[in-house]
Amino acid sequence: MDDVLKILGLAYKARKAVLGEEVLNRIRKVRLLFLASDLSDKSRERFEKKCYFYELDHIDKYDCEELSNAIGRNNVKVIGITDDGFARLIMSKLQA
């Protein structure tokens, strides 16, 4: 498991992440969005439109299984990070 997924797991345990449809309900608090690479086209389009409108960065590097294993849940396709610190740390790891 790479560093980004480990940080994602920590953010989830610290309750600084929201999953699935809850992301749409709390989109104004989300700072970074993870979309599973195997997300359906219709769902991807819906979430990408929200990212464009709210000027959010989104990452689609990981598939559903990798995201699910990182946080210890099943069938997780969308994760929103709500903390600035975790979002900056993840972005810095991805750019390194």
Secondary structure, 3 states (H helix, E strand, C coil): CCHHHHHHHHHHHCCCEEECCHHHHCCCCCCEEEECCCCCHHHHHHHHHHHHHHCCEEECCCCHHHHHHHHCCCCCCEEEECCHHHHHHHHHHHHC
